[in-house]
Amino acid sequence: MSDPGRSQAAGGRSAGRPAASAAARRTGLLVTFILGGLTAVPPLSMDMYLPALPEVTDALRSPAATVQLTLTACLMGMALGQLVVGPMSDKWGRRRPLLAGMVIYVVATAACALAPGAGLLIAFRLVQGLAGAAGIVIARAIVRDLYDGVAMARFFSTLMLISGVAPVAAPLIGGQILRLTDWRGVFVVLTVIGLLLTLLVWRRLDETLPPARRQAGGLGEALRAMRSLLADRVFTGYMLAGGFAFAALFAYISASPFVVQDIYGASPQTFSLLFGANSVGLVAVGQINGKLLVGRVSMDKVLAVGLGVIVLAAAALLVMASGVFGRVGLAPVAAGLFVLMSAMGLAMPNTNAQALMRSGNAAGSASALLGTSTFLLGAVASPLVGIAGEHTAVPMAGVQLACALAALACFAALCRPWRSRPEEAEGTATETTETTADTSAA
């Protein structure tokens, strides 16, 4: 039986790169900056808000589990929104759905700043996530429009450098905002950032999907494309591996404000500094992946190492949290979280690149499936970290270890990295040659 993912990938290679690619690449630095800003929308929406979670709990007189649902709602929105926006971008191009999503994002974020209670805040965060999905799903699709193979993996690592500034700066900015105002000020700043990014997209980002490469069908065509992608065992393996790895990361994002501040007594500013340091580790390892490893070492081998390190770090955190060797201080826990976060720099770019290489002309739909699975699994992990209350880190570490083991199992069982896929290697070599020729010509 034929492999639909392979046939799609082969079709994409035989068709050649879109005519828009050469023009878009001439704006390389600007396009990279804009796409980095779009991929920064999720960490900006969540990480800047993290230091304020305990304050929101007090201000709205809601339990921590309810306030954590504001994170879950945003993630759920981003997951479901991608299923809509991704196929729309395959049919109508990248610019129009992106601009519409960003405008709604700005309005919803402003509404969050005015929410009088936890219920409405959760609802507005859901809309914020639905609209913000446009940025991340279309940014990945644009990368697929322009690059393939090793070049795409390297570009994702470059995007991680730019978008990685967001999780480093966001909690620091959030902590400083709380010095000047309350948690509502965080959403005011997010509204301004969203508005500026929307204007930049409107003025500076060109269309990268020419009409000749757009999908003519409607919902049925989009569903058939998604079904074909999901029938590809290898695509599904990378999708699930990336999704479970992100769920482990989001378990940290959701629980760390309470673990660091409530259990270990750190201030919001100290939490922000620790969170920023972890994000620096993720970005630095991502750059090592893009600059030193990709093209020299098999992406599957790098991905296996990244997932293995995540498993070991999560296991160490669970041992420390459970008190097997007595109570430990903040420093060892912070070190374990740093290793776990840094290893994401090996896992996330390579799962995205490997999966998108099998998407053919359905980059928007493939990006939607990748994003939806990622955010849905993250949304499920979020409430689980608080099931034992606010005074133990065991649920956080347990969820992280379970997700990391699931990611490694999906990668090993479905992608079967020990088996070579010669047709993909050939395609990657071709794309690498083309990229080198393009660079030389420039």
C-alpha positions as CSV (number, residue, x, y, z in Angstrom):
1,M,0.0,0.0,0.0
2,S,1.3,3.4,-0.9
3,D,2.4,5.9,1.8
4,P,0.4,9.1,1.3
5,G,2.9,11.2,3.2
6,R,5.7,10.1,0.9
7,S,3.7,10.6,-2.2
8,Q,2.8,14.1,-1.1
9,A,6.4,14.9,-0.3
10,A,7.5,13.6,-3.6
11,G,4.8,15.7,-5.3
12,G,6.0,18.8,-3.5
13,R,9.6,18.2,-4.6
14,S,8.7,17.5,-8.2
15,A,6.7,20.7,-8.4
16,G,9.7,22.7,-7.4
17,R,9.8,25.7,-5.2
18,P,7.1,28.4,-5.6
19,A,8.0,31.3,-7.7
20,A,7.3,33.5,-4.7
21,S,10.2,32.0,-2.8
22,A,13.0,33.9,-4.5
23,A,11.4,37.2,-4.0
24,A,10.5,36.4,-0.4
25,R,14.1,35.2,0.4
26,R,15.5,38.5,-0.8
27,T,13.8,40.1,2.3
28,G,15.3,37.3,4.4
29,L,16.0,39.2,7.6
30,L,12.7,41.1,7.6
31,V,10.7,37.9,6.9
32,T,12.6,36.1,9.6
33,F,11.9,38.9,12.1
34,I,8.2,38.9,11.3
35,L,7.8,35.1,11.4
36,G,9.7,35.1,14.7
37,G,7.2,37.7,16.0
38,L,4.2,35.6,14.9
39,T,5.6,32.5,16.6
40,A,6.2,34.6,19.7
41,V,2.4,35.2,20.1
42,P,1.8,32.1,22.2
43,P,4.7,32.7,24.7
44,L,3.8,36.4,24.9
45,S,0.2,35.5,25.6
46,M,1.0,33.0,28.3
47,D,4.5,33.8,29.8
48,M,4.0,37.5,30.4
49,Y,0.9,36.5,32.4
50,L,2.5,33.8,34.5
51,P,4.0,36.0,37.3
52,A,0.5,37.4,37.9
53,L,-1.3,34.0,38.4
54,P,-1.2,34.1,42.2
55,E,-2.4,37.8,42.2
56,V,-5.3,36.9,39.8
57,T,-6.2,34.1,42.2
58,D,-6.5,36.6,45.0
59,A,-8.0,39.5,43.0
60,L,-10.8,37.4,41.5
61,R,-11.3,35.3,44.6
62,S,-10.9,32.1,42.6
63,P,-9.0,28.9,43.4
64,A,-5.7,28.2,41.7
65,A,-7.2,25.4,39.6
66,T,-9.8,27.8,38.2
67,V,-7.2,30.5,37.4
68,Q,-5.1,27.9,35.7
69,L,-8.1,27.3,33.3
70,T,-7.3,30.7,31.9
71,L,-4.1,29.1,30.5
72,T,-6.0,26.0,29.4
73,A,-8.6,28.1,27.6
74,C,-6.0,30.1,25.7
75,L,-4.2,26.8,24.7
76,M,-7.5,25.2,23.7
77,G,-8.3,28.2,21.5
78,M,-4.9,28.1,19.8
79,A,-5.4,24.4,19.2
80,L,-8.9,24.6,17.7
81,G,-8.2,27.8,15.8
82,Q,-5.3,26.2,13.9
83,L,-7.7,23.6,12.5
84,V,-9.7,26.4,10.9
85,V,-6.9,28.9,9.9
86,G,-4.5,26.3,8.5
87,P,-6.8,25.0,5.7
88,M,-8.1,28.6,5.1
89,S,-4.5,29.7,4.4
90,D,-4.1,26.8,1.9
91,K,-7.2,28.0,0.0
92,W,-7.0,31.8,0.3
93,G,-3.3,32.4,0.8
94,R,-1.4,33.4,3.9
95,R,-2.0,37.1,4.3
96,R,-5.8,37.5,4.6
97,P,-6.4,34.8,7.3
98,L,-3.4,36.1,9.2
99,L,-4.5,39.7,9.3
100,A,-8.1,38.8,10.3
101,G,-6.8,36.6,13.1
102,M,-4.4,39.3,14.4
103,V,-7.1,41.9,14.5
104,I,-9.4,39.7,16.5
105,Y,-6.5,38.8,18.8
106,V,-6.0,42.5,19.6
107,V,-9.7,43.0,20.5
108,A,-9.9,39.9,22.6
109,T,-6.7,40.8,24.5
110,A,-8.1,44.2,25.3
111,A,-11.3,42.5,26.6
112,C,-9.2,40.3,28.9
113,A,-7.9,43.5,30.6
114,L,-11.5,44.5,31.4
115,A,-12.8,41.1,32.6
116,P,-14.7,41.5,35.9
117,G,-14.5,37.8,36.9
118,A,-12.8,34.5,36.3
119,G,-15.6,33.2,34.0
120,L,-15.4,36.0,31.6
121,L,-11.6,36.0,31.7
122,I,-11.6,32.3,30.7
123,A,-14.0,33.1,27.8
124,F,-11.9,36.0,26.6
125,R,-8.8,34.0,26.8
126,L,-10.4,31.3,24.7
127,V,-11.2,33.9,22.0
128,Q,-7.7,35.3,22.3
129,G,-6.3,31.8,21.7
130,L,-8.6,31.1,18.7
131,A,-7.4,34.3,17.0
132,G,-3.8,34.1,18.0
133,A,-3.6,30.6,16.4
134,A,-3.4,32.4,13.0
135,G,0.1,33.7,13.8
136,I,1.7,30.4,14.7
137,V,0.0,28.2,12.2
138,I,0.6,30.5,9.2
139,A,4.2,31.2,10.2
140,R,5.0,27.5,10.0
141,A,3.2,27.3,6.6
142,I,5.2,30.2,5.3
143,V,8.4,28.5,6.3
144,R,7.2,25.4,4.4
145,D,6.5,27.7,1.4
146,L,10.0,28.9,1.3
147,Y,12.2,26.0,2.6
148,D,12.6,22.3,2.7
149,G,14.9,19.6,4.2
150,V,17.9,20.8,6.2
151,A,17.3,24.4,5.2
152,M,13.9,24.2,6.9
153,A,15.3,22.7,10.1
154,R,17.9,25.4,10.2
155,F,15.3,28.1,9.7
156,F,13.2,26.8,12.5
157,S,16.2,27.0,14.8
158,T,16.7,30.6,13.7
159,L,13.1,31.3,14.4
160,M,13.6,29.8,17.9
161,L,16.4,32.4,18.4
162,I,14.0,35.3,17.6
163,S,10.8,33.9,19.1
164,G,12.9,32.7,22.1
165,V,13.3,36.3,23.2
166,A,9.6,36.3,24.0
167,P,9.7,33.6,26.8
168,V,12.9,35.2,28.1
169,A,11.6,38.7,28.2
170,A,7.9,38.1,28.8
171,P,8.0,37.0,32.4
172,L,10.6,39.6,33.2
173,I,8.3,42.3,31.7
174,G,5.3,40.8,33.5
175,G,7.1,40.9,36.8
176,Q,8.1,44.5,36.3
177,I,4.5,45.4,35.2
178,L,3.3,44.0,38.5
179,R,5.5,46.5,40.3
180,L,3.7,49.4,38.6
181,T,0.1,48.1,38.2
182,D,-2.0,45.0,38.7
183,W,-2.5,42.0,36.5
184,R,-4.8,43.9,34.1
185,G,-1.8,46.0,33.0
186,V,-0.2,42.8,31.6
187,F,-3.1,42.5,29.1
188,V,-2.8,46.2,28.2
189,V,0.8,45.7,27.2
190,L,-0.1,42.5,25.2
191,T,-2.8,44.5,23.4
192,V,-0.2,47.1,22.3
193,I,2.3,44.4,21.2
194,G,-0.5,42.7,19.2
195,L,-1.4,45.9,17.5
196,L,2.1,46.7,16.5
197,L,2.7,43.2,15.1
198,T,-0.6,43.4,13.1
199,L,0.6,46.7,11.5
200,L,3.9,45.2,10.7
201,V,2.3,42.2,9.0
202,W,-0.1,44.5,7.0
203,R,2.7,46.7,5.8
204,R,5.7,44.4,5.3
205,L,4.7,40.7,4.9
206,D,4.1,39.6,1.3
207,E,2.0,36.7,0.1
208,T,4.1,33.5,-0.1
209,L,1.5,31.1,-1.6
210,P,0.8,31.9,-5.3
211,P,-2.7,31.3,-6.6
212,A,-1.4,28.4,-8.7
213,R,-0.4,26.4,-5.6
214,R,-3.6,27.0,-3.5
215,Q,-6.1,24.3,-2.9
216,A,-9.3,24.9,-4.8
217,G,-11.6,22.7,-2.7
218,G,-13.5,23.6,0.4
219,L,-14.0,21.9,3.7
220,G,-14.0,18.4,2.1
221,E,-10.7,19.0,0.4
222,A,-9.2,20.2,3.7
223,L,-10.5,17.1,5.5
224,R,-9.1,14.8,2.8
225,A,-5.7,16.5,3.1
226,M,-5.7,16.0,6.9
227,R,-6.9,12.4,6.6
228,S,-4.0,11.7,4.2
229,L,-1.5,13.3,6.5
230,L,-2.8,11.4,9.5
231,A,-2.7,8.1,7.5
232,D,1.1,8.7,7.1
233,R,2.5,6.8,10.1
234,V,5.8,8.8,10.1
235,F,4.1,12.2,10.0
236,T,1.8,11.1,12.9
237,G,4.8,9.9,14.8
238,Y,6.6,13.2,14.6
239,M,3.3,15.1,15.3
240,L,2.7,13.1,18.5
241,A,6.3,13.2,19.6
242,G,6.4,17.0,19.3
243,G,3.0,17.3,21.0
244,F,3.9,15.2,24.0
245,A,7.2,17.0,24.4
246,F,5.3,20.3,24.4
247,A,2.9,19.0,27.0
248,A,5.9,18.3,29.3
249,L,7.0,21.8,28.7
250,F,3.6,23.2,29.3
251,A,3.3,21.3,32.6
252,Y,6.3,23.3,33.7
253,I,4.8,26.6,32.4
254,S,1.5,26.0,34.1
255,A,2.8,24.8,37.5
256,S,6.2,26.7,37.9
257,P,4.7,30.0,39.2
258,F,3.1,28.1,42.1
259,V,6.1,25.7,42.6
260,V,8.7,28.4,42.6
261,Q,6.7,31.2,44.4
262,D,4.4,29.3,46.8
263,I,6.4,26.1,47.6
264,Y,9.9,27.6,47.6
265,G,8.9,31.2,48.6
266,A,10.5,33.0,45.7
267,S,9.4,36.5,44.6
268,P,7.7,37.1,41.2
269,Q,10.9,38.8,40.1
270,T,13.0,35.8,41.1
271,F,10.6,33.5,39.3
272,S,10.9,35.7,36.2
273,L,14.7,35.5,36.3
274,L,14.6,31.7,36.6
275,F,12.1,31.4,33.8
276,G,14.2,33.6,31.6
277,A,17.3,31.6,32.3
278,N,15.5,28.4,31.3
279,S,14.3,30.1,28.1
280,V,17.9,31.1,27.3
281,G,18.9,27.5,27.6
282,L,16.2,26.4,25.2
283,V,17.2,29.1,22.7
284,A,21.0,28.4,23.0
285,V,20.5,24.6,22.4
286,G,18.2,25.4,19.5
287,Q,21.0,27.4,17.9
288,I,23.5,24.6,18.5
289,N,21.0,22.4,16.7
290,G,20.6,24.7,13.7
291,K,24.2,25.9,13.3
292,L,26.2,22.8,14.3
293,L,24.2,19.7,14.2
294,V,21.6,19.9,11.4
295,G,23.3,18.8,8.2
296,R,26.1,17.0,10.0
297,V,24.1,14.6,12.2
298,S,20.8,12.9,11.3
299,M,17.8,14.9,12.6
300,D,16.4,11.7,14.0
301,K,19.5,11.1,16.1
302,V,19.5,14.6,17.4
303,L,15.7,14.3,18.2
304,A,16.3,11.0,20.0
305,V,19.0,12.6,22.2
306,G,16.7,15.5,23.0
307,L,13.8,13.3,24.0
308,G,16.1,11.1,26.1
309,V,17.5,14.0,28.0
310,I,13.9,15.3,28.6
311,V,13.0,11.9,30.1
312,L,16.0,11.8,32.4
313,A,15.4,15.4,33.6
314,A,11.8,14.7,34.3
315,A,12.7,11.6,36.2
316,A,15.2,13.5,38.3
317,L,12.6,16.2,39.1
318,L,10.1,13.5,40.2
319,V,12.6,12.0,42.6
320,M,13.4,15.4,44.1
321,A,9.7,16.4,44.4
322,S,8.7,13.1,46.0
323,G,11.3,13.6,48.8
324,V,12.9,10.2,48.4
325,F,16.3,11.7,49.5
326,G,14.7,14.3,51.8
327,R,13.6,17.8,51.0
328,V,15.7,19.7,48.5
329,G,16.1,23.4,48.0
330,L,15.2,25.5,45.0
331,A,18.6,25.3,43.3
332,P,18.5,21.5,42.4
333,V,14.9,21.8,41.2
334,A,15.8,24.9,39.1
335,A,18.8,22.9,37.6
336,G,16.5,20.0,36.6
337,L,14.0,22.4,35.0
338,F,16.9,24.1,33.1
339,V,18.1,20.8,31.6
340,L,14.5,19.8,30.7
341,M,13.8,23.2,29.0
342,S,17.1,23.3,27.2
343,A,16.6,19.8,25.7
344,M,13.4,21.2,24.1
345,G,15.8,23.0,21.7
346,L,16.7,19.7,20.2
347,A,13.2,18.2,20.1
348,M,10.9,21.0,18.9
349,P,12.7,22.3,15.7
350,N,13.3,18.8,14.4
351,T,9.8,17.4,15.0
352,N,8.4,20.3,13.1
353,A,10.8,20.1,10.2
354,Q,10.6,16.3,9.8
355,A,6.8,16.4,9.8
356,L,6.4,19.4,7.5
357,M,8.8,17.7,4.9
358,R,6.0,15.2,4.3
359,S,3.2,17.7,3.8
360,G,3.6,18.4,0.0
361,N,1.3,21.3,-1.0
362,A,-0.8,21.0,2.2
363,A,1.5,22.9,4.4
364,G,-1.3,24.9,6.1
365,S,-3.2,21.7,6.9
366,A,-0.1,20.0,8.2
367,S,0.8,23.0,10.3
368,A,-2.7,23.0,11.7
369,L,-2.5,19.3,12.7
370,L,0.9,19.9,14.3
371,G,-0.3,22.9,16.2
372,T,-3.6,21.5,17.2
373,S,-2.1,18.3,18.7
374,T,0.6,20.3,20.4
375,F,-1.8,22.7,22.1
376,L,-4.5,20.1,22.9
377,L,-2.0,17.9,24.7
378,G,-0.6,21.0,26.5
379,A,-4.2,22.0,27.5
380,V,-4.7,18.5,29.0
381,A,-1.5,18.7,30.9
382,S,-2.3,22.1,32.4
383,P,-5.0,21.1,34.9
384,L,-3.3,17.8,35.9
385,V,-0.4,19.6,37.5
386,G,-2.7,21.0,40.2
387,I,-4.7,18.0,41.2
388,A,-2.8,17.5,44.4
389,G,-3.0,21.1,45.5
390,E,-0.6,24.0,45.5
391,H,2.0,22.7,48.0
392,T,3.7,19.8,46.1
393,A,5.6,19.6,42.9
394,V,5.0,15.9,42.5
395,P,2.1,16.3,40.0
396,M,4.2,18.6,37.8
397,A,7.1,16.2,37.7
398,G,4.9,13.2,37.2
399,V,3.0,14.8,34.3
400,Q,6.3,15.8,32.7
401,L,7.8,12.3,33.0
402,A,4.6,10.7,31.6
403,C,4.6,13.0,28.6
404,A,8.3,12.7,27.9
405,L,8.0,8.9,27.9
406,A,5.0,9.1,25.6
407,A,6.9,11.3,23.2
408,L,9.9,8.9,23.1
409,A,7.6,5.9,22.6
410,C,5.7,7.6,19.7
411,F,8.9,8.6,18.0
412,A,10.4,5.1,18.3
413,A,7.3,3.1,17.4
414,L,5.9,5.2,14.6
415,C,8.9,7.0,13.0
416,R,11.2,4.0,13.4
417,P,14.3,6.1,13.2
418,W,16.6,3.0,12.9
419,R,15.1,2.4,9.5
420,S,16.5,4.7,6.7
421,R,14.0,6.4,4.4
422,P,16.2,6.8,1.2
423,E,13.6,8.8,-0.7
424,E,13.5,11.4,2.0
425,A,17.3,11.5,2.2
426,E,17.4,12.1,-1.5
427,G,14.9,14.9,-1.3
428,T,16.8,16.5,1.6
429,A,20.0,16.3,-0.4
430,T,18.3,18.0,-3.4
431,E,16.9,20.8,-1.3
432,T,20.2,21.3,0.5
433,T,21.9,21.7,-2.9
434,E,19.3,24.1,-4.1
435,T,19.6,26.2,-0.9
436,T,23.4,26.3,-1.3
437,A,23.0,27.4,-4.9
438,D,20.5,30.1,-3.9
439,T,22.9,31.4,-1.2
440,S,25.9,31.4,-3.6
441,A,23.8,33.2,-6.3
442,A,22.8,35.9,-3.7
